[in-house]
Amino acid sequence: MTMLQTALHEIETAEELRKIIDEHENVMVCLGRMGPMCIPVYEAMEELEEEKDHIKFYTMAFDNPEGSIIREDPACQDFMGLPFTMYYKNGKVAHATSSIQSMEQIKDVLEKHFEN
């Protein structure tokens, strides 16, 4: 049951997220809602998905109980604003951000963590 209206694949379970990060070297997951801070991040991800074949882009609904796998991650402990965005490299958290991110901010993280 998807909750977010984006062109990105929506992860529905913690088990699915674990499988994705185990099977792919570079993964970006945005945990959010269909709100004004989240939608620009989804839009940037949709655009980047077309350019960056070596990165897998996903969403997960913040209100999905299974989203606790991200909400309760130590990297997110001080986060206040949605969305929570996680960047996984080789199955581990490489970086995490909260609140709205511009295309440039997202590209900076992708280049720093996924381009080497």
N, C-alpha and C positions, 0 to 999 in steps of 0.2 A: 504494500500500500504506500505509494509515494505521496509525500506531503508537499514537496517543493516543485514549483512549475519552472523548471529550467531545462535546457537542452543537454545537461550533464547527467551521467548515470548517478542515481541516488542509492547510496548504501542503506540497507534496511536493518542489518543486524551487526552486532559486535563481531560475530564469527566471520561474516562476510568481509568486514574491514580487516581482520587479522589475515585472512586468506589473501586479500589484495596486496597488503603490504609485504607479505611473505613471498608473493609471486612476482612482484614488480620492484625494480631497483629504485625508481623515483615516483613518489605519489604525493599529490596535493589533495587534501580533503577539507572542505569548508562546511563547518557545522553551523547552521543558521536557520533563519526563518525567511519569509517573503517580506522583509522589511527594508526600510530605506538605507540601512547600513550594510545589509547583506547583498542586495540585488546588484550593486556595482561590482562587487567581488565576483559574483556568479558570471556577470557579463564579461569581465576581464578573463575569467577562466575559460569561458566558451570560446573567446577569441584566441587565447593562447593554445587551447587544445588543438586547433587547426595548424599551428606553427611548430609545436614542440612534440614530435612523435615519441621522444624518449621519456616523456613524463605522462603519467596517468592522472586525470583530473576527475574528482568525485565530489558530490555533495552528500550531506547527511542532515536530517531534520533535527534541530535543537531539541524539540519537544518529544522526540522519539526516545522512549526509555533506554533503548540500546545505545543512544548517544552518550551515555554515561562513560563509555570507554574513552571518549575524548574529554567530556566535561570534567572527569575526575583525574585526568592525567596530570602528573606533577608539573608539566610544562604550562598548564593552564590555571594553576592554583590562584594566581593573582589577577586573572582576567575579569573584567567588569562588563565590557561591551561586546555585543554580537557583531559579526560572527566570530567564532573561534576557528582559526585556520591552522591546520597541521601539515607539516611537510615531513614526509618519511623518506629516509635514504637507507637502503639495504635493511629494511624491517625495523628501523629504529627512528625515533623522533630526531630530526635534524634541526628543526626550527618550528616555532609556533608564534602566531600573532593573534591579536584580538582587535575588534572594531573594524571600521571601514579601512580598506587599503586601496590605494590608487594602482593603476596599471604599472606605473614606474616602480612603486614599492614592491609589488609582487614580482616583477621582472628582476629586481635587485636580489630578492631572496632566491629565486630560481637559479640565477647565474651564480650566486655564491655557493649554493648547496648542491646543485644538480649539473653544473656544466664542467665538472672536473672528474 
